[in-house]
Amino acid sequence: MAKAIKGIFIECEPDIREVLLMLDAKEKFIIEDLDSRHLFINAAHLAYVQSQLDKELESTVYEVEAMQQPKNA
């Protein structure tokens, strides 16, 4: 008998896919790794995936501050 699992189709950059694959090693949520830009994940793990991805991106992405030019007096 076939078993159905509710899932979510995700399209992402290959770099984000690698982060998701790393997170999947800790908490299995990927149902199918479709190709370099698409994943099918378990819908029950969506909140976990979003929060962990946000944490990972916050720790590795840096904002560039705009350079301020001195004003001529």
N, C-alpha and C positions, 0 to 999 in steps of 0.2 A: 504494500500500500504506500502511496506517495505521501510525503510529509511536506506541508507548506509552511514557509517561514515568512513573516512580514518583513520586508526589507526596504531600504532606501537606496536609490541610484545616485551616486556622487560623481560629479565631474570636477577634476582638480588638476593643478599643475603637477608635473612629475615630482618636483621637490616636496610638495605637500603629501603626495602619495607615499613617498618614502617615510615621512614622519608618521603617517597613519599605519604603515606596515610595522614600524618600530613599536607603536602603541599597541598594535594587535598582538604582539608577542607577549605582552603583559596581560591583556584582557581580550580574549578572542571575540571579535565583533565582525570581522570581515567574512561575509558569506562567499563571495567570489571576487577574485582579482581579475577584472575583465581585460584591461590593457594598461598602457602607461599613463592614461588619463582618466580611467573610469574604474570605480569600485562599487560593489553592491554590499551594503552593510546591514546588520540586524537593526531593525527600527527600535527595538527595546534599548539599545545602547547609544542612541543619538545624543542624549544629554551628556553622557560620559565622554563621547568622542569630541563634542563641541568644547567642553570645559578643558579637557586635556590638551586639545589642539591650541586653544587660546593660551594656556600656560606655557606650552612649548614655544609658541611664536613670540610671546612676551619676553621670554628669556633669550631668544636668539635674534630678534629683529630690533634694530636701533633706529631711532628717528634722527634725521639730520637737521641740526639747528640752522636756521637761516643766518647767514653772515650779515651783520649789521655794518653798514658803511658809515664812517664818521660824517657828520653834517658840516658843511662849510658855513662858517660864521660870517 
